[in-house]
Structures are given as C-alpha cells and as structure tokens.
C-alpha cells in the first residue's frame, strides 16, 4: 500500500489505525531483508516477530502528531517504521529467559521459543541498528531533522531516561515493595519514553514551535503512563486470546504494577484521572487535536 494512504480523510480512529498499519507494514516489508537473504535464520526471526500482527501504535502516534501539525504524510513514514523496529526489538529482548521469560507474544510463540535465544538476540540487535539506518538514510528529510529524530529515538530507547532504563528498574523491583512514585517512574521509562519520543518526532518532522512541542510532550507523557496502566489492568482481567500473550505473568513474577499496589478499581479510577490530564494538555494547540484526543480515548478503553 502506498504511503499516501495515511493522507486520506479519517472516517474514524479504527480506519486511521488500519491505514497506518497497512502503510507501515508495506514499507517494513521493503526495508527488512527477505527470509532467504543470509543469514537467513536472523531474517526469518526478524520477520516472525515484526509481522506478527502488532497494533503499530507508536508509528501511528508519530503519524497522528505529524499529521495534526501539518507534516507531509510521506515525510513521516520511514521514521514511523523505525519506531516499530525499535519497539519490536524491545519485545524480542524482553521475552528472553534472562528477562521476562515469556513463551507467547502477539498470539504466537515468542522469537526465542521459535528460533532459539542466540538468534532472537541477534534479531533484536539487527532491528535496532536498522531503525537508525532507516532514519539516517531518509532523503525526504533535511539532515538536521534526521539528526533530531535520531536523537529522540536514541534517548527514548536507551538510558538513563529511556526504555532500557525502565526495563532495568522493572527487573530490580521484582519481589520487593515499591511506592506509587517509584512505580510511576518505572512506567514512564519502560513504556512512556518511547511513546513520548514517537510523538515528539512527529512534531519535529512537522517543524512545530517550542510551545507546541512542549504541549505534545505533556500529552505523550500522559498517554504513555495511561498505556501502561491499562496494560497492567489487562494483565489481570483479560484472557490469553484477548491479549495475544500470557496473562497473569506480572503477578507470578511479582512485578510492580498498579493493580498490585492499589487494586483494580482504584487503578481504573487513576486511569480516568490520567486520561483527563492527557487530553487537557492539548487545549492550547491551534490545529484541531480531535485525532490525538481520540487516541487517548482509545487507550483508556482498549481491551487488548
């Protein structure tokens, strides 16, 4: 599907997500080496994980922010793909026995179960490298914009204020008590940092001014926290068929989660409060932010 699909009028949020997913998947299919290209085991593992049917939420958020702020649709596509590569790499590595030790992801065996730990590790490494290569070689963007997006992606994925730091803190918090502030900090890094980076990258590509970028950052920070809170809830309320992954893993691993700390009903109330703060952050942005508000509504109400 051509990249222009993401410029079509939005009938509803579901169709927007579907159009983004189709455009991103088509471009990922072009960017990622075919299975038969050597080393074929690594490329098979990459494609097994990358095309397992994910929601493509981070790419869609980047596109939604960029589109809202006036970026050309074609300018957003390769950066959106890069964020999905980083996200998929993180899932491959998170599922490893040395990390969360999960057997099911997106409704199918995890990468290391299917291909072995060594190949899964290499597949994640390759996706991480390809993500930065993809942005650096995007000739539709000026060099200074590419550098800014690469910087956002690197900070969101790494340490000390990125996804890797969040995963480290999450592992360290297993089997011990944490308070609400520490729990929020873990979530803001492990899940929120890459979401914030995706939203900010959409604003960067759209050449947003400082005030607009700050508002988008506040919005995305709330959105990332809301995403993880609802994820915590789903882990204790949804089935494996709903989730496409093993439910109840957080409790069995004694992970720090909102339901474990506050209970299910209080966690649901907290999600409502975070949702309100998230949408309020958009109030001073001049273009219509209906799409971004709808995304926050979707996260609050999601069931998988």
N, C-alpha and C positions, 0 to 999 in steps of 0.2 A: 504494500500500500504506500503511495507517495506521501512525502512529508506534508504536502499541502492539506492533507486530511485534518490536521489539527487547526486549520484556519477556518473550517466550516462553522456556521452558526450553531450554537449549542441548543439542542432541543431540551435536554435535561442532563443532570450530572452523570447519570449512568451512561448515556451515549458519549459524553465527553471522555469519561474514563475508558470506554471501549475504543474510541477513536485514537486516543493517546497510546493505549496498549498495542493496537494494531500497527501504528506508525513506528513505535519504538521497537517492537518485535521484528518488523521488516528490516529496520536499519541494523539491529543487532545481528540478524541473520547474515547481513552483508559484512559486518565488521569482524565477526568471530570466525576463525578458520574452520573449514569443514571437518567433519569427523575423520575423514580419510587422510588428512594432512598430518604428517609426522611432527611431533609424537602423537599418534592417533589416540592413545589412551587418555592423554590430558585433554585433548579437544573433545573427545566423547564425554568426558566428565564435565567439562565446562558447559556443553550444550545440554547435558542431562539436567543440570541444576538451573541454567539460565532460562530454559524453555519449559519449565515445569508448571507454568500457569500462574505465576505471581500476579498480584494486582497492579504492579508498576506504579505504586503510589508516589514514590519520590520523583520519578520522571514526570508524572502528571502534575505534581505540585510545582515543579520548576516551570513547566509549560503554562500552568494556570497563572502563576505570578507574572511571568514574562508577557503572556498574552494580555492580562489585565492592564499592565503598564505600557503596552504598545509595542512590544518587540515583534519583529518579523518572525512568523512561525518557523521558517526554515533555519533561522539562526539559533533556535532553541533545541533542535532535535539531537545533535551529537552530544551536547552537554547532558541532556536528559538520559541518553544511553549510557554515558559514563557513570552517572549516579546509580543506574541499575546494576552496572558491572560491580561497583564497589559494594552495593547492598548484597548482591548475590555472593560475592567473595566472603563477606562477613557471615552470611548464613552457613556457607560451607565450613568455615573455620569454627563457628560457634557450635556446630553439631558434632565436632570431633570428640572422640572419647576423652581427650585431655581437657575439654571444655565442658559443654553441656551434655555430651554423650547421648545424642538423640538418634533414633532409628527412622523417624518419619518426618518428612518435610514436603509441604505442598501436595500431600496425598500420595507420596511415593517414597521408596527407600531413600535415605539421605545419601549424599555423594560418597562418603567413606564406606557405607554399607555396600553400595553398588560397585565401587571401583577400588576400595582399599584406602587406608589412611594416607599413604605416601602420595598417591595420585590425586586424592582430594586436596591435600595441602598444596600441591603444585598447581592444581586448577584454580584455587583461590589466589595464589600468588600471581598467576598469569592474568587473571581478570583484573587484579589491582593495577598491574603495570599497563594493561591495555586501556584502562579507563583514562589514565593520564596521557597516554599516547593519543587517544581519540580527541581529547580537548586540544592538545598542543598542535595537532595537525588539522584543526578545523579552520579552513581557509575563508569561511564566511565571516569569521570574527576577527577584528583587529588584534594585533599581537598583545596590546595592553589589556584587552578584555579577556583574552585567553589566560593570561598570567593571573588576573584577578580570580577567575573561575577556578583555575588550578589551585590557587591558594585557599579558596573557600573549601574546596573538596578535601584538600590535604588536612586542613585544620579540623574539619568535621569528622574525618575518618580516623584521625590519629590521637596523639596525646599533646599536652596534658588536659585539653578541654574537648576531646573528641570521643568518638565511638570506642576506640581501643581502650582508652582510659576508663570509660564506663563499664566495659566488659571486665576489666581488671578489678574495679571496685565491686562489681556484682559478684564475682567469684570470691573475693575476700570477705564479702558479707554473708556468705552461706553459713548456716548453722550458728549464727550469733544474732543478738538483738541489735536492731537499728532503729533510730528515731525517724520522725517524719521528714526532718530536714535532710538527713543523710539519704533517705530513700528517694526523695525528690531529686537530689543531686545525681544519684546513680542513673535515674531515668532520663534526666536532661542530657546526660552524656551518652549513655548507651544507645538510646533511641532518638532523643531530640536533636543531638548535634548534627547528624547527617540530614535530618529534615530541615533544620534551620539553614544549613549550607545549601541545600537544594533551592529553598525559597529565595535566599539572598542571591544565588547565582542567576535565577530568573530576573531579579531586579537589576543585577549588574549588566546582563545582556540587554535589558531594556533601557540602560543608561539612566536609571532612576536617581533622583536627587537624594541628599543625605537624610532629609526628614522622612521621605517615603521609604527609604531603605531601613531606617530605624523602626518605622511602624511595621514593616514586613517582618523584621527580626522579632519584634514583640509578638506578632501574630503567630509566626512559625514556632517560637519557643513554647507558646501555649499549646499549639497544635501537637508538637512532639510529646509534651507531657500528657496531653489528652489521649494520644495514640497508645502510649504505654499503659496508662490507667485502664483503658478499655481492653487492652491486651491481657493485663493481669486478671480482669474480670472474666474474660472469655476462657482463660485457662482453668477456672474453677466452675464455669457454668455451661460451657459448650462441649460438644462431642468431638471425637477424632474426625468424624465425617464432616462436621461443620468447619473445623479448623484446618484440616489437611495436615495436621501434625498431632503429636501425642499430648492430650490434655493432662492436667494434674502434675506435670513434670516439676513445676515450680515448688509445689508443696512437698513433693517427695525429695527434692534436692534441698529443701529448707531455705529456699531463696527468699530474699526480702521483696515483698510485694505489698500493694495497698490492701487487698483483702486480708492478707495475713496480719497486717498491722492494725487495720481499722474495722474489718468486717465488710461484708458485701454491700449492705445498704448504705453505710457511711461512705464507702468508696463510690457508689453510684451518685450520691449527693455531691461528693467532691468533683466528680467528672462534670456535673452540671455547672458548678462554680467555675471550673477551669474553662469550660466552653464559653461561658459568658465573657470572661476576661479576654479570651482569644478573639471573639468577634468584635468586642469593643475596641481592640487595637486597630481595627480597620477604619474607624469612623472618620478619621481626618484625611484619608486618601481620596484624592479628587476623582479619578475614574471610578466607574461602578465596580464594587467589590462583591457583587452578588455571587459570582463563581467561587470566590475564596470563602465566603460565609457558608455556602452550600457544602464545601469540602469539610468545614468544621462540623456542620450538622451531620454529615455522613460518618465522620469518625466517632461522634458521640453515639450514633445509633447503630453502628456496624455490629454484625453478628458472626463475623469470621475474619 
